[in-house]
Amino acid sequence: MSDTVLTMSEGSIAQGSQSFAAAARLFDRQTRTDAVMLYAWCRYCDDVIDGQTGGQEQQADFRLGQQQRLEALRSETRRALTGAQHPQPVFEALRRVAERHRIPTRHPEELLKGFEMDVINRRYDTVDDTLDYCYHVAGVVGVMMAMIMGVRDERTLDRACDLGLAFQLTNIARDIIDDARVGRVYLPSELLVRHGIARVNAEDPTQRPALHAAALDLLDLAEGYYYSAYHGLAALPPRSAWAIAAARRVYREIGSKLRAKGPRAWERRVSTTAVEKAALLAQALGDVAVSRVSGRGRPRTDLWQRP
């Protein structure tokens, strides 16, 4: 069972996130094992809700039976968190990680609450509404990942949450058009109205300049959370700090490319190449070194606070 659980988890991260897979190689062996197992459960739940495999190839009828699939995920997750060995490798992976690192039950449940927001097609009117969604689908994952790295200090967990928020804000900006094509809009309506958009139309090229301006607002918002996360690196073990700094660099680069491409940003999915990732991993090592000297003690102000 052990080999099956880990093999499944390794396959999940290799298929689902090249960015995080590259950064995760920098962890020590046990931290990497637990990180990829947690990732595998998160990825699986996301795929089940969205009718995808590895975050790709969305089924046309994915909305059919979503509520039932969500309830099944909740049931199996609760079963896994009771402590008894689970027969499904993906839930057994969660069980082992949660037990080893004493992850509170409420955190996996909060992630599923985020997926429920997709199931009910929640409307996002304000920036705080969007940040609440970002917390539930990404910020809480940052908290759980930090716990895997040995973090228990609430202030450092806030910084870990901030990195998850920054990642998700970047994802939303990158995926505006793809999301709109399946009926999802995570950009808050107050932001859309500011740029003269009453309704996002993925097939209207004349809307792209205004959408790009709105995306830039999201990326500007993300910068505050990337900055906060940087000042949490010093509290992590050195190899974990390097892995997280690398992931931070890679995701920020996606945002930089979105900025540079302008309204043409959605003609092709924005990503980083293997060569770019290698350079960013090297730069991240410098971030870790500098953060050890200057990264501690900076106040976290004017940022959304996790519940």
Summary of the structure (lengths in Angstrom):
residues: 307
radius of gyration: 18.7
end to end distance: 35.8
largest distance: 55.3
contacts: 986
relative contact order: 0.11
helix: 72%
strand: 1%
